Amino acid sequence: MSEPIEWLEDGTPYSPRFSDRYHSEQGGLEQARGTFLAGCGLPQAWQNQPQWRVLETGFGLGLNFLVTWAAWRADPHRPQRLHFVSCEAWPVSAADLLRAAPIDSTLQSLAQQLAAQYWGLLPGVHRLSFDGGQVLLTLYIGDAQTLLRQQHPMADSVYLDGFDPQHNPQMWDIHTLKAVARCCRRGTRLATWTVARGVRDGLVQCGFEVQKVPGVHPKRDNLQATYAPRWEPRAGQPVLPDATVAAPARCLVVGAGLAGAAVAASLAHRGWQVQVLDQADHPAAGASGLPAGVFAPNVSQDDNLISRLSRAGVRTTLNTLAQLPAETRGTDWSVCGTLEHRVDGTTGLAWSDGPGLDWSRPATPAQLQANGLSADTVACWHEHAGWVRPPQFIAHLLNDPAIHWRGSAAVAELRRTTVDGQPLWQALDAEGRMLAEAELAVVCAGHHTGPLTHAHWPMNPLRGQLAWGLHAQAPAGAPWPPQPLNGNGNLVPRVPLQDGAGWVLGSTFERLKTALPPSPDDHAKGLATNQAKLHALLPPLGAAMDAAFTQAATTPDGPVRTWAAVRCGALDRRPIVGPVDSVRQPGLWLCTAMGARGLTLSLLCGELIAARLHSEPLPLDAPLARALSSERWLGYEPQ
């Protein structure tokens, strides 16, 4: 449940938990602008910078974020990207955020955008995206000290905020201040409204130079500080090995599927010039070329690693879809929700109340009925899920002036060389001709990634076969569901395909098989497998389509058609993202092994690579970042 707050007679929000006020509207605005923004030397300090990273210790009702965002928008010399990281142990509801927002029209508009994404805040890290991804709000839901030590974000400015030290002493104790200090670089400025002696002494002990300054009404004094320790701080082991580059340069990406397009888009947004190479004559020619696919969170009763990864991935996918042209909604993608038929009879949900229900909840009787399922069917509803046509999505991702696509460019070798004293990676074809060269190379070539990187990553090819067809050719009266259905496989109905409205069903998992097209025997087995999946997902539709599946064995262009491609998966069912060998092969990275979760995880993986290269706050929990990293196979364990 969201943190309950009360509203006093003068309209001021009040926290029963901490017996303290949040702020009045005018007082809160003056504090946000005078104490925090101006107290950290903003906006002047961030001007003409590639990025700026603000760390806040208490999000509260979001006013400091809204004011900082508004100042960024109003500044013609603003940084290219604003990161705002904020801790909050007790998030309020989106409705309370809106109610507390100032009447200022600009801030009201921003508050509405914030509230629209302020849902599903389970403990952990949540990345919210605004203004086309140029403003990124990373919320740490939980204990500030614990999460700051876990995530270790670097900060250029610090807003030290929270309820009064007398009411919430843990937020201001020396251990929390030490965690904040570890996130600062020399010169990081800090501002806060309290001048409590314990806070001043604690900041000095942690390496800050502290001064009292005239306060913002009703405070007589405020504190400002600069991180300038008289000693050399002991360097702790980072979340992942440092991979920061000095500045964006050129990057070559091998592979134009979902993984390659996601990496290209994330780096292009940071100022890289990206060349994408693929052996086919068009993007999405491999496993990412399926007619339509589903993105949805995974659920498990222990809320395991894959479930938590999938939620982070879905948020990133939603952030990206929201940036696409409005006319593509409903034709290239749709966030329509997905019903998961739990064919094993368990709900799979790790919660019965609270913010988890924003993600996934038991299906209602009306939803079961609308999908033609019996009232005793065990199913759950994923509100923030839907379908995407991957080829069209990839085309949107690659449609960036900083991305140059080149097809019919089969890379046979990646060679490390030096040109005019500059270390470069060169992509060569089978005849040894150079296709491209760049300071950074990222291989996103599925099961071909291993040979290109000369790394023995534990990956297996996974051939998958889909069944699909047009509704106009389907049996009359077939009970198609109103939205995608998933479970053991998935069904995407009512999706606009090239030849008309259609459906997509699948997929098979054929380990270690790479032959395309499948042999007649494998083709028949694939049809039978997908037919069985349809019967399990939606028995009435399965019965209605039996004759069409039988006909498909002898009529390739009939009511049931097939499609096949080879995917790539790792032994632990997680993507492999990161440097190949930063010592012996610096500048060579990989992003692969998406398995059947490309739509859910590829964009998250692209953002993870960008975050590591640019010392940005991680877009997901640090343990999940390590679970994706290539270094996990090298035994990397932070202290």
C-alpha positions in Angstrom: 0.0 0.0 0.0 1.1 3.6 -0.5 2.2 5.6 2.5 -0.9 7.3 4.0 -0.7 11.0 4.6 -3.1 13.4 6.2 -4.1 16.9 5.0 -4.2 19.6 7.6 -6.8 22.4 7.6 -4.4 24.8 5.9 -3.9 22.2 3.1 -0.4 21.1 4.3 0.3 17.4 3.9 1.2 15.7 7.2 2.9 12.3 7.9 1.4 10.3 10.7 4.4 7.9 10.6 6.9 10.7 11.4 4.5 13.2 13.1 5.9 15.9 10.9 4.7 18.1 8.0 5.9 17.7 4.5 5.7 21.4 3.5 3.2 24.1 2.6 2.9 24.9 -1.1 4.7 28.2 -1.0 7.2 27.2 1.6 8.0 24.0 -0.3 8.6 25.9 -3.5 10.9 28.5 -1.9 12.8 25.7 -0.2 13.2 23.6 -3.4 14.3 26.6 -5.4 16.3 28.5 -2.7 17.7 25.8 -0.4 18.3 23.0 -2.8 18.6 24.2 -6.4 20.4 27.5 -5.7 22.2 26.0 -2.7 23.9 23.6 -5.1 24.8 26.4 -7.5 22.2 25.3 -10.0 21.5 25.9 -12.8 24.9 27.6 -13.4 26.9 24.6 -12.3 25.4 22.2 -14.8 25.5 24.4 -17.9 27.0 23.0 -21.1 27.7 19.7 -19.4 27.0 16.4 -21.2 25.1 15.2 -18.1 24.4 16.2 -14.5 23.6 13.8 -11.6 21.5 14.9 -8.7 21.2 12.7 -5.6 18.4 13.3 -3.1 17.9 11.4 0.2 14.1 11.8 0.5 11.7 12.0 -2.4 8.7 12.8 -0.4 6.1 14.4 -2.6 8.5 14.9 -5.5 8.6 18.7 -5.3 12.5 19.0 -5.5 12.4 16.8 -8.6 9.7 18.8 -10.3 11.5 22.1 -9.6 14.8 20.8 -10.8 13.2 19.3 -13.9 11.5 22.7 -14.6 14.8 24.5 -14.2 16.5 22.1 -16.6 13.8 22.7 -19.2 14.0 26.5 -18.8 17.8 26.6 -19.2 19.0 27.0 -22.8 22.5 25.8 -21.6 21.2 22.8 -19.8 23.1 19.5 -19.8 22.2 17.0 -22.4 20.9 14.6 -19.8 19.7 15.1 -16.3 19.9 12.2 -13.8 17.9 12.6 -10.6 18.4 9.8 -8.1 16.1 9.9 -5.1 15.6 7.6 -2.1 12.2 7.0 -0.5 11.4 4.3 2.1 7.7 5.2 2.2 6.3 6.3 -1.2 3.0 8.1 -1.2 0.3 7.5 -3.8 0.3 9.1 -7.2 -3.0 10.8 -6.2 -1.2 12.5 -3.3 1.6 13.6 -5.5 -0.9 15.4 -7.7 -2.8 16.9 -4.8 0.4 18.3 -3.3 1.7 19.7 -6.6 1.9 23.5 -6.7 -0.8 25.4 -8.7 2.0 26.7 -11.0 0.9 25.5 -14.5 4.3 24.4 -15.5 4.8 22.3 -12.3 1.3 20.9 -12.6 2.0 19.6 -16.1 5.2 18.0 -14.9 3.5 16.5 -11.9 0.9 14.9 -14.1 3.7 13.3 -16.2 5.3 12.1 -13.0 2.1 10.7 -11.5 1.5 8.7 -14.7 4.6 6.7 -14.1 4.5 6.6 -10.3 3.1 3.1 -9.9 4.3 -0.4 -9.0 7.0 0.9 -6.6 8.1 -2.4 -5.0 11.3 -2.2 -3.0 14.3 -1.7 -5.2 15.3 0.5 -8.1 12.8 2.0 -10.6 13.8 4.0 -13.7 11.3 6.6 -14.9 11.9 8.5 -18.1 10.8 11.9 -19.3 11.4 14.3 -22.2 12.4 11.6 -24.6 14.8 10.0 -22.1 16.8 13.2 -21.5 15.5 13.4 -17.9 15.8 10.2 -16.0 14.4 9.8 -12.5 15.8 6.7 -10.7 13.9 5.9 -7.5 15.5 3.9 -4.7 12.5 2.4 -2.8 13.7 1.3 0.6 16.3 2.3 3.3 18.5 5.1 1.9 21.7 4.0 3.6 21.3 0.4 2.4 20.4 1.3 -1.2 23.1 4.0 -1.5 25.8 1.5 -0.5 24.3 -1.1 -2.8 24.0 1.1 -5.9 26.8 3.5 -5.3 25.6 6.2 -7.8 28.0 9.1 -8.4 26.5 12.6 -7.7 27.4 16.1 -8.9 24.9 17.7 -6.5 23.3 16.4 -3.3 19.9 17.4 -1.9 20.0 16.2 1.8 16.4 16.1 2.6 13.9 14.3 4.8 11.8 14.8 7.9 13.2 16.6 10.9 16.2 14.9 12.5 14.3 14.7 15.7 11.5 12.8 14.0 13.6 10.6 11.6 17.1 10.5 13.1 18.1 7.5 11.0 18.0 9.6 7.8 20.6 12.0 9.2 22.9 9.7 11.2 26.6 9.3 10.5 26.1 6.0 8.6 23.7 7.6 6.1 26.0 10.6 5.7 28.9 8.2 5.0 26.9 6.4 2.4 26.1 9.8 0.8 29.8 10.8 0.9 30.8 7.7 -0.9 28.6 8.8 -3.8 30.4 12.2 -4.1 33.3 13.3 -6.2 35.6 16.1 -5.1 33.7 19.3 -5.6 30.2 17.8 -5.3 28.0 20.5 -3.6 25.5 19.6 -1.0 22.6 21.6 0.4 20.1 21.1 3.2 17.6 23.0 5.2 18.7 21.7 8.6 21.6 23.2 10.6 21.4 20.6 13.4 24.7 20.2 15.2 24.8 16.5 14.6 24.4 16.9 10.9 27.0 19.6 10.6 29.5 17.5 12.6 28.7 14.4 10.6 29.3 16.1 7.3 32.6 17.4 8.4 33.6 14.0 9.6 32.7 12.6 6.2 34.9 15.1 4.3 32.7 18.0 3.6 33.5 21.7 4.1 30.4 23.1 5.7 29.0 26.6 6.1 25.9 28.2 7.4 24.1 30.5 5.0 21.0 32.7 5.3 18.0 30.5 5.3 14.8 30.3 3.2 11.7 31.3 5.1 10.8 30.1 7.7 14.3 28.9 8.4 16.8 31.4 9.7 19.8 29.4 8.4 20.5 26.7 5.9 23.6 24.5 5.3 25.7 24.3 2.2 28.7 22.0 1.9 31.3 20.9 -0.6 32.9 17.5 -0.7 36.7 18.2 -0.2 38.2 15.7 2.2 41.7 16.4 3.5 42.6 12.8 2.9 42.5 10.5 -0.1 39.2 8.5 0.2 39.7 4.8 0.1 38.4 3.5 -3.2 35.8 0.8 -2.7 35.1 -1.9 -5.2 32.4 -0.6 -7.6 29.2 -2.4 -8.3 30.9 -3.6 -11.6 34.4 -3.0 -12.9 34.8 0.6 -14.0 34.3 1.0 -17.8 33.9 4.7 -18.1 35.0 6.4 -21.3 36.3 9.9 -21.5 33.7 11.0 -24.1 31.4 9.5 -26.7 33.2 8.5 -29.9 32.5 6.0 -32.7 30.9 2.6 -32.1 30.3 -0.3 -34.4 27.5 -2.7 -33.6 27.4 -6.2 -35.2 23.8 -7.4 -35.5 20.6 -5.5 -36.3 18.2 -7.4 -34.2 16.5 -6.2 -31.0 19.8 -6.3 -29.0 21.8 -4.5 -31.6 19.2 -1.8 -32.2 18.8 -1.3 -28.5 22.5 -0.8 -28.0 22.7 1.5 -31.0 19.8 3.7 -29.8 21.1 4.0 -26.2 24.6 5.0 -27.4 23.3 7.4 -30.1 21.3 9.2 -27.4 24.5 9.7 -25.5 26.3 11.3 -28.4 28.0 8.3 -30.1 28.2 7.9 -33.8 27.0 4.4 -34.4 27.4 2.1 -37.4 25.3 -1.0 -37.4 26.4 -3.9 -39.6 24.4 -7.0 -40.5 24.9 -9.8 -42.9 21.3 -9.6 -44.1 20.0 -6.9 -46.5 17.5 -5.6 -44.0 17.3 -5.2 -40.2 15.5 -7.8 -38.1 16.3 -10.5 -40.5 17.0 -13.1 -37.8 15.2 -14.1 -34.6 14.0 -10.5 -34.1 12.0 -10.7 -37.3 9.0 -12.5 -35.8 5.6 -11.0 -36.9 4.6 -10.0 -33.4 5.7 -10.7 -29.8 4.7 -10.1 -26.2 6.4 -8.2 -23.5 5.2 -8.9 -20.0 6.6 -9.4 -16.5 7.4 -12.8 -15.2 5.8 -13.8 -11.9 7.1 -16.3 -9.3 6.0 -17.0 -5.8 9.5 -16.2 -4.4 9.8 -13.2 -6.7 13.0 -14.6 -8.1 15.8 -12.9 -10.1 14.1 -13.4 -13.5 10.9 -11.9 -12.2 12.7 -8.8 -10.9 14.7 -8.5 -14.1 11.5 -8.7 -16.2 9.9 -5.8 -14.3 12.9 -3.6 -14.8 12.9 -4.6 -18.5 9.2 -3.9 -18.9 9.6 -0.4 -17.5 12.4 0.3 -19.9 10.4 -1.0 -22.8 7.4 1.1 -21.8 9.6 4.2 -21.5 10.9 3.6 -25.1 7.4 2.9 -26.6 6.1 6.1 -25.1 8.7 8.0 -27.2 7.4 6.5 -30.5 5.1 8.5 -32.8 1.5 8.5 -31.6 0.3 7.0 -34.9 2.3 3.9 -34.3 0.2 2.9 -31.3 -2.2 0.1 -32.2 -0.4 -0.6 -35.5 3.2 -1.3 -34.4 2.6 -1.8 -30.7 0.0 -1.7 -28.0 0.1 -1.6 -24.2 -3.2 -3.4 -23.9 -2.5 -5.7 -20.9 -1.9 -9.5 -21.1 -3.7 -12.4 -19.4 -1.4 -15.2 -18.3 -3.1 -18.6 -18.1 -1.3 -20.3 -15.2 -1.5 -23.8 -16.7 0.4 -25.3 -13.6 -2.5 -24.2 -11.4 -0.5 -21.7 -9.2 -1.0 -18.0 -9.2 2.7 -17.3 -9.2 2.2 -14.0 -7.4 4.5 -13.1 -4.5 2.0 -10.5 -3.1 -1.6 -10.3 -2.2 -1.7 -6.5 -1.8 0.5 -3.4 -2.2 2.3 -2.0 -5.2 2.9 -5.4 -6.7 -0.8 -5.5 -7.8 0.0 -2.6 -10.1 2.1 -5.0 -12.0 0.2 -8.3 -11.8 -3.0 -9.4 -10.0 -5.4 -12.4 -10.1 -7.6 -12.3 -13.2 -11.2 -11.2 -12.5 -14.2 -13.4 -13.4 -15.0 -10.9 -16.2 -11.6 -11.2 -17.7 -11.7 -15.0 -17.7 -15.1 -14.9 -19.3 -14.0 -12.4 -22.0 -11.2 -14.8 -22.9 -13.4 -17.8 -23.1 -11.9 -19.4 -20.0 -13.9 -21.2 -17.3 -14.5 -19.5 -13.9 -12.1 -21.9 -12.1 -9.2 -21.2 -14.4 -6.1 -19.9 -12.5 -4.8 -16.8 -14.4 -3.3 -13.4 -13.6 -3.6 -10.1 -15.3 -0.5 -8.0 -16.3 -1.7 -4.4 -16.6 1.5 -2.9 -18.1 2.1 -5.5 -20.8 1.3 -5.8 -24.5 2.5 -6.7 -27.9 5.1 -5.3 -30.4 5.9 -5.9 -34.0 9.7 -6.3 -33.7 10.7 -5.4 -37.2 8.8 -2.1 -37.1 10.1 -1.4 -33.6 13.7 -2.0 -34.7 13.2 0.4 -37.6 12.1 3.1 -35.1 15.1 2.5 -32.9 17.5 2.7 -35.8 15.9 5.9 -37.2 18.4 8.3 -35.6 20.8 10.7 -37.4 23.6 9.3 -35.3 23.0 5.7 -36.5 24.1 4.5 -39.8 22.8 1.1 -40.9 24.7 -1.1 -43.4 23.3 -4.4 -44.7 24.9 -7.2 -46.7 27.9 -6.7 -44.5 28.9 -10.0 -43.0 31.5 -9.6 -40.3 34.0 -12.4 -40.4 36.6 -11.0 -38.0 37.0 -8.2 -35.5 40.6 -6.9 -35.3 42.2 -4.7 -32.7 44.6 -2.2 -34.3 46.0 1.3 -33.9 45.5 4.1 -36.4 47.4 7.4 -35.9 48.0 6.4 -32.3 44.4 5.7 -31.7 43.4 2.2 -30.7 40.5 1.0 -32.9 38.4 -2.0 -33.6 38.0 -2.9 -37.3 35.3 -5.2 -38.7 36.5 -7.3 -41.6 34.6 -9.4 -44.1 35.7 -12.9 -45.3 38.1 -11.4 -47.8 39.8 -9.2 -45.2 38.2 -6.0 -46.4 37.4 -3.4 -43.7 33.7 -2.8 -43.3 33.9 -0.3 -40.4 36.2 0.9 -37.6 35.5 2.5 -34.3 36.8 3.0 -30.8 34.1 0.7 -29.4 32.7 -2.5 -30.8 29.6 -4.2 -29.5 28.7 -7.7 -30.8 25.0 -8.5 -30.8 25.0 -11.4 -33.1 23.1 -14.1 -31.2 24.8 -17.5 -31.3 27.4 -16.1 -33.7 28.7 -13.8 -30.9 31.1 -16.4 -29.4 33.2 -17.0 -32.6 33.4 -13.2 -33.3 34.6 -12.4 -29.8 36.9 -15.4 -29.4 35.3 -15.9 -26.0 33.9 -19.2 -24.8 30.6 -17.9 -23.4 28.2 -20.7 -22.3 25.6 -20.0 -25.0 23.3 -22.4 -26.9 21.3 -21.8 -30.1 17.6 -22.2 -29.7 15.5 -22.6 -32.8 12.0 -21.5 -32.5 9.0 -22.1 -34.7 5.8 -19.9 -34.7 2.4 -20.5 -36.2 0.5 -17.5 -37.5 -2.4 -16.6 -39.8 -4.9 -14.1 -40.9 -8.3 -13.8 -39.2 -10.0 -13.6 -42.5 -8.8 -17.2 -43.2 -9.5 -18.5 -39.7 -12.6 -20.7 -39.1 -15.7 -18.5 -38.7 -16.7 -18.0 -35.1 -13.3 -18.9 -33.6 -13.3 -17.4 -30.1 -10.3 -15.1 -30.3 -9.3 -13.4 -27.0 -9.4 -9.6 -26.8 -5.7 -9.3 -25.9 -2.6 -11.3 -25.8 -2.6 -14.5 -23.8 0.6 -16.1 -22.4 1.5 -19.0 -20.2 3.2 -22.0 -21.8 3.9 -20.0 -25.0 1.8 -17.0 -26.0 -0.9 -16.0 -28.4 -1.1 -12.5 -30.0 -4.5 -12.0 -31.6 -5.9 -9.1 -33.6 -2.5 -7.7 -34.6 -2.1 -5.7 -37.9 0.1 -7.8 -40.2 1.2 -7.0 -43.7 -1.7 -8.8 -45.3 -4.4 -7.9 -42.8 -5.4 -8.4 -39.2 -3.8 -11.6 -37.9 -2.7 -13.8 -35.0 0.7 -15.2 -33.9 1.3 -18.2 -31.7 4.3 -19.9 -30.2 7.0 -20.6 -29.8 8.9 -23.9 -29.8 12.2 -24.3 -28.0 14.5 -26.6 -30.1 17.9 -26.6 -28.3 21.1 -26.9 -30.4 19.2 -26.9 -33.7 20.2 -24.2 -36.2 19.0 -25.6 -39.6 16.7 -23.2 -41.5 14.2 -23.9 -42.8 13.4 -26.8 -40.5 13.3 -30.3 -42.0 9.8 -31.6 -42.9 9.8 -33.7 -39.8 10.8 -30.9 -37.6 8.3 -28.6 -39.2 5.5 -31.1 -38.4 6.7 -31.4 -34.9 6.7 -27.6 -34.5 3.2 -27.4 -35.8 2.1 -30.1 -33.3 3.9 -28.4 -30.4 2.2 -25.0 -31.1 -1.2 -26.7 -31.6 -0.8 -28.3 -28.1 0.2 -24.9 -26.7 -2.9 -23.3 -28.1 -5.1 -26.1 -26.5 -3.4 -25.4 -23.2 -3.7 -21.7 -23.4 -7.3 -21.5 -24.7 -9.0 -24.8 -25.1 -12.1 -23.5 -27.0 -9.9 -21.8 -29.6 -7.6 -24.8 -29.8 -10.6 -27.0 -30.7 -11.8 -24.5 -33.3 -8.4 -24.4 -35.0 -7.7 -28.1 -35.1 -8.8 -28.6 -38.7 -6.7 -25.5 -39.8 -3.6 -27.0 -38.1 -4.2 -30.3 -39.8 -4.5 -28.5 -43.2 -1.2 -26.6 -42.5 0.8 -29.8 -43.0 0.0 -29.8 -46.7 -1.1 -26.2 -47.4 1.8 -23.7 -46.6 -0.3 -20.6 -47.5 -3.5 -21.8 -45.8 -5.1 -20.6 -42.6 -2.1 -21.6 -40.5 1.4 -20.6 -41.7 4.8 -21.0 -40.0 7.9 -18.9 -39.3 11.2 -20.1 -37.8 14.5 -18.5 -36.6 17.3 -19.3 -34.3 17.6 -17.5 -31.0 20.4 -17.6 -28.5 20.3 -18.4 -24.7 22.8 -18.7 -21.9 22.9 -21.7 -19.6 21.5 -19.6 -16.7 18.7 -18.1 -18.9 20.0 -14.6 -18.6 21.4 -12.2 -21.2 25.2 -11.7 -21.3 26.0 -7.9 -21.3 29.4 -6.2 -20.9 33.0 -6.2 -21.9 34.6 -9.4 -23.3 37.9 -8.9 -21.6 38.7 -5.3 -20.6 42.4 -6.1 -20.2 43.3 -8.2 -23.3 40.5 -6.9 -25.6 39.6 -3.3 -24.3 36.7 -1.7 -26.1 35.1 -5.0 -27.2 31.7 -5.6 -25.7 28.8 -8.0 -26.2 25.1 -7.9 -25.7 23.4 -11.2 -26.5 21.6 -14.3 -25.2 18.1 -12.7 -24.9 16.5 -16.1 -25.4 12.7 -15.6 -25.6 12.7 -12.3 -23.7 14.2 -9.9 -26.3 11.2 -7.5 -26.2 11.4 -7.4 -22.4 15.1 -7.2 -21.8 17.0 -5.9 -24.8 16.3 -2.2 -24.1 17.3 -2.6 -20.5 20.6 -4.2 -21.6 21.3 -1.3 -23.9 20.7 1.2 -21.1 23.0 -0.9 -18.8 25.8 -0.6 -21.3 25.3 3.1 -21.7 25.2 3.6 -17.9 28.5 1.8 -17.5 30.3 3.7 -20.2 29.1 7.1 -18.9 29.2 6.6 -15.1 25.5 7.0 -14.9 23.2 5.7 -12.2 22.4 2.0 -13.0 18.9 1.6 -14.4 18.2 -1.4 -12.2 19.2 -3.0 -8.8 23.0 -3.6 -8.6 22.6 -7.4 -7.9 20.5 -7.6 -11.1 23.1 -5.7 -13.1 25.7 -8.2 -11.9 23.4 -11.0 -12.9 23.4 -9.7 -16.5 27.0 -8.7 -16.7 29.6 -10.7 -18.7 31.8 -10.5 -15.6 29.6 -13.0 -13.8 31.4 -15.7 -15.7 34.8 -14.3 -14.6 34.0 -14.6 -10.9 33.6 -10.8 -10.2 32.3 -10.3 -6.7 32.2 -6.8 -5.2 33.3 -6.4 -1.6 
